[in-house]
Every structure is written in structure tokens, then in C-alpha cells.
Amino acid sequence: MSELLQQRELETPELLSRDELRARLMEIGEERYHHRHPFHLVMHDGLLTAGQLQAWALNRYYYQSRIPIKDAIILSRSDDMDFRRAWRQRIIDHDGDNGNPGSAGIDRWIRLAEASGLERQRVIDCREVLPGVRYAVDSYLALVSNGSLLEAVASSLTEMFAGKLIALRMDRIRKHYPWLSDGLGYFENRISQAPRDAEFAFEYVIAHAPTRAEQELAISALVRKCELLWAQLDAIHFAYVQPGWPPPGAFRP
């Protein structure tokens, strides 16, 4: 073997095994997922006012409303029928279907917002959404539109971490904000949906990232998604908690 070839082999990182890749992804979740964000910490400690919870529900709706759009973009980018059949379930989960429209995740989120005291039309109009939230969510749509299909799928792997946060959030809402308890249907559904979706996306990444460079691309996409989730909460926390400066045109409790 030539000296140059030996050097190139030493410079090429080894492919991560299935367990090693999963461990890397889980490390990202532990460090960067928004369960660590100050807004969620004060929420779970029962320190938010009713108005701050309204602001969270209204702004988070913009993200919820764009999830099926994001999934439709991803679905449209694949020429694999099996992939499309599996992925379209995500759209049904959030949009519902003709036979059972009440099952839509978006409608369940609206019921949470209504339980907080907001009117349905005020939420779905999205006119009072914070600019920072709108920018972060739109950036997520750009990520799945402009990156590779591998990156688009990998960005959804935040669902690997969602179940634990959802269970904690449901417990703390029932404890600290009981008037919202009737609006927890969205989270109850996601307890089973998120692990299913995460496992499918993980298997896709395993199958479609045969090189270390592609694995790193998937890892970077997950980091970017965590950053966008964090940025949404940054905007909400700044506007409604500390220092509490909502910009002109934004929702005011």
C-alpha cells in the first residue's frame, strides 16, 4: 500500500456503528434539545402566568400548523413509494382525515389554546405571532426544502427526545395549571406517535448514510433543528418572561 493511500485511510473517520450513531444523536438531545430551555424550566416549575401560557400556546401554534407542510415537502422529495406511504401518516396525524377530522393534531393544539382562554380564530390567524418565532419556523421549512432528503429526514429526529419531555409537561400542567388539563389531547397522542416516527427516521438515516460524511450531515441537521426549536423559545421568553418586551403587533396577554 502506498504511503499516500495509508495517509488517506488514517484521515478518513470510520463509519459509526448503529449504536454509536444512536449514542451521538442522544448526546445532542441531552445537550441541545429545548427541554433545557429556561422557558420550559419555569413552565415546569409552575411559575408562568395564565397570560404567558396563552402567549406560548398562540406562538407554538405557528410551528404546529407548519409541521404537516414540512412533512408534505419531505414526502414530495422522495421517489420511493414505500417511504411516501409511511411518511404520509405524519400528515394525517396532524391534519386528520375526512373520516375522523377531530383526530387532527392541529385541532388538538387549538383546543389547548382555547383551554388557556384564547379564541380559536385569534390563534389560527397567526397575525400576532412573534417575528422571531415566525423566522425560526420558516427556517425549518427552508431546511427541509433546500437540504438533502437525508438532512430533511434527520432533522425530524428530535422526536427521539420528545416523549420524555411530553410526559413531564403533561404531569406539570395537571399539577400547576389544572385549567389546561382538558386541552392535553395533543400531548396524549404524541406519546405514542413520536417514538414511532423517530424509529422510522432513524432507520432511514442508517440506510441512507453509508459514509461517515453522510452520517455527520445527518447529525448536523439534527443540531440545526434543535437550534431552531431553541430559537422559538428564546423569542417567547424574551417577549413574555424576561425582560418581557413583546414587539409591536405581537400578542399581548
ABEGO torsion letter per residue (X at the ends): XBAAAAAAAAABBBBBBAAAAAAAAAAAAAAABAAABAAAAAAAAGABBAAAAAAAAAAAAAAAAAAAAAAAAAAAABABAAAAAAAAAAAAAAAEBAABAAABAAAAAAAAAAAAGBBAAAAAAGAABBAAAAAAAAAAAAAAAABBAAAAAAAAAAAAAAAAAAAAAAAAAAAABAAAAAAAAAAAAAAAAAAAAAAAAAAAAAAABABAAAAAAAAAAAAAAAAAAAAAAAAAAAAAAOAGBBBBGBBBX
